């Protein structure tokens, strides 16, 4: 068979391989660029979470007090006697101005007070309003920036926007890994260690689960 004929017969397969290589490389680098910073964050906080007991953290609590203005206290008095509901919007605006906190969440109402839980990453907070006197107490506890990053990793008290980011980040990671797997397949013929290393990546955690986790 002549060289031209051999090239003609090889051309279809070569063209298909080039097509897949081109598109897989494109999606691989795009997905890696999208998830790079998030992957660094989640990898680093994976270490800090794994050693959370060894990382010292000193909680710091601050308490602030104020008095709810009479017109707002009257609006609060007209609210429900007990149960759960968001405090009236004028009261929420006042809380935002006075304490820099967002009270756009359900509060716990009783006849004597309104309790507003204000959890956040890396700490906690709450606000109470005495329905008789209008006395307001705001307490905030912070556990440091490592705890803040750890809570971002877990999606703890981070809100809907961060939850959507985690979903988008996870999809980008899946695209990155799947395209990487297909690229491994296409290059495996020239790299004999490809599948043994992939197998090691599967076998090692599997053995650890079987032997050391009960």
C-alpha positions in Angstrom: 0.0 0.0 0.0 1.4 3.4 -0.9 2.1 6.1 1.6 -0.7 8.3 0.2 -3.2 5.4 0.5 -2.2 4.8 4.1 -2.6 8.4 5.0 -6.0 8.5 3.3 -7.1 5.5 5.4 -5.7 6.9 8.6 -7.2 10.4 8.1 -10.8 9.7 9.4 -9.5 8.4 12.7 -6.9 11.1 13.0 -9.5 13.8 12.3 -11.9 12.4 14.9 -9.1 12.2 17.5 -8.1 15.8 16.8 -11.7 16.9 17.1 -12.1 15.3 20.5 -8.7 16.5 21.7 -9.5 20.1 20.7 -12.9 20.2 22.4 -11.9 18.3 25.5 -8.8 20.6 26.0 -11.1 23.6 25.5 -13.6 22.5 28.2 -10.9 21.2 30.4 -9.1 24.6 30.6 -12.3 26.6 30.8 -13.6 24.5 33.7 -10.3 24.6 35.4 -10.2 28.4 35.2 -13.7 28.7 36.6 -13.1 26.4 39.6 -9.5 27.2 40.3 -10.0 29.7 43.2 -12.9 27.7 44.6 -10.8 24.5 44.5 -7.9 26.2 46.3 -10.4 27.4 49.0 -12.0 24.0 49.4 -8.7 22.2 49.5 -7.2 24.5 52.1 -10.3 24.4 54.3 -10.4 20.6 53.9 -7.1 20.6 55.8 -8.3 23.1 58.4 -11.5 21.1 59.0 -9.6 17.9 59.3 -7.4 19.5 62.0 -10.1 21.7 63.6 -9.4 20.2 67.0 -5.7 21.2 66.7 -6.3 24.8 65.6 -6.9 27.0 68.6 -9.8 29.4 68.4 -10.8 31.9 71.1 -14.4 33.1 70.7 -14.9 36.8 71.1 -18.3 38.0 72.2 -19.5 41.6 72.0 -22.8 42.9 73.4 -24.5 46.1 72.5 -27.7 47.6 73.9 -30.2 50.2 72.6 -33.8 51.2 73.1 -36.4 50.8 70.4 -38.1 54.1 69.5 -41.7 54.4 70.8 -43.4 54.4 67.4 -41.5 51.2 66.4 -42.3 49.7 69.8 -46.0 50.4 69.2 -45.8 48.7 65.8 -44.1 45.7 67.5 -46.9 45.6 70.1 -49.4 45.2 67.4 -47.7 42.1 66.2 -48.5 38.5 67.0 -48.5 37.3 70.6 -46.5 34.2 70.0 -45.1 31.9 67.2 -42.7 32.7 64.4 -42.7 35.6 62.0 -40.4 38.3 60.6 -40.4 41.5 62.5 -42.1 44.5 60.8 -40.0 46.2 58.1 -39.6 49.6 60.0 -38.1 47.6 62.9 -35.8 45.7 60.5 -34.5 49.0 59.0 -33.9 50.4 62.5 -31.9 47.2 63.5 -29.8 47.5 60.3 -29.0 51.2 61.1 -28.3 50.6 64.8 -26.4 47.3 64.8 -25.5 46.7 61.1 -27.3 43.4 61.1 -29.9 42.1 58.8 -33.1 40.8 60.5 -34.8 39.5 57.4 -35.5 36.1 58.9 -38.1 34.5 61.1 -38.1 35.7 64.7 -39.5 33.9 67.8 -42.3 35.8 69.3 -43.6 35.6 72.9 -45.8 37.9 75.0 -42.7 39.4 76.7 -40.0 39.6 74.0 -39.0 39.0 70.4 -36.0 36.8 69.8 -34.2 37.2 66.4 -31.5 34.5 65.7 -28.8 35.9 63.5 -26.4 33.0 62.7 -23.5 33.7 60.3 -20.3 32.0 59.1 -17.5 31.9 61.7 -19.7 32.9 64.6 -23.2 33.5 65.8 -25.4 36.4 66.9 -28.9 37.1 68.2 -31.1 40.1 69.1 -33.8 40.3 71.7 -36.5 43.0 72.0 -38.4 43.5 75.2 -42.0 44.1 74.1 -42.8 46.1 77.2 -39.9 48.5 77.7 -38.4 48.4 74.2 -34.9 47.4 75.5 -32.9 45.8 72.7 -29.9 43.6 73.3 -27.6 42.5 70.4 -24.9 39.9 71.1 -22.4 38.7 68.5 -19.8 36.0 68.8 -16.9 35.5 66.4 -14.5 32.6 66.3 -11.9 33.9 63.8 -11.2 33.8 60.1 -10.3 30.1 60.0 -13.7 29.3 61.4 -15.3 31.7 58.9 -13.5 29.9 56.0 -14.5 26.5 57.4 -18.2 27.5 57.5 -17.9 28.7 53.9 -16.7 25.2 53.1 -19.7 23.6 54.8 -22.2 26.2 53.5 -23.2 26.9 57.1 -25.4 30.0 57.5 -24.1 31.4 54.2 -27.4 32.1 52.4 -28.9 31.2 49.0 -26.3 33.0 46.8 -23.4 31.0 48.3 -25.4 27.8 48.0 -25.8 28.6 44.3 -22.1 29.2 44.0 -21.3 25.8 45.5 -23.6 24.1 43.0 -22.0 26.0 40.1 -18.5 25.2 41.4 -19.4 21.5 41.8 -20.6 21.4 38.1 -17.4 23.1 37.0 -15.4 20.5 39.0 -17.3 17.7 37.4 -16.7 19.0 33.9 -13.0 19.4 34.8 -12.7 15.8 36.1 -14.7 14.2 33.3 -12.9 16.0 30.5 -9.6 15.1 32.3 -10.7 11.4 32.4 -11.3 11.4 28.6 -8.0 13.2 28.0 -6.3 10.5 30.1 -8.0 7.9 27.8 -6.8 9.6 24.7 -3.2 10.0 25.9 -2.9 6.6 27.8 -1.4 4.8 24.8 1.8 6.9 25.1 1.8 7.0 28.9 1.8 3.5 30.4 1.5 4.7 34.0 -1.9 6.4 33.3 -4.3 3.7 34.4 -2.1 2.3 37.2 -2.1 5.8 38.8 -5.8 6.1 38.3 -6.3 2.7 39.9 -4.1 3.8 42.8 -6.3 6.9 43.3 -9.3 4.6 43.5 -7.7 1.8 45.6 -6.0 3.9 48.3 -9.2 5.6 49.7 -11.1 2.4 49.2 -8.6 0.5 51.3 -8.6 3.2 54.0 -12.4 3.0 54.2 -12.4 -0.8 54.5 -9.5 -1.1 56.9 -9.7 1.9 59.2 -13.3 3.3 59.2 -15.8 1.2 61.2 
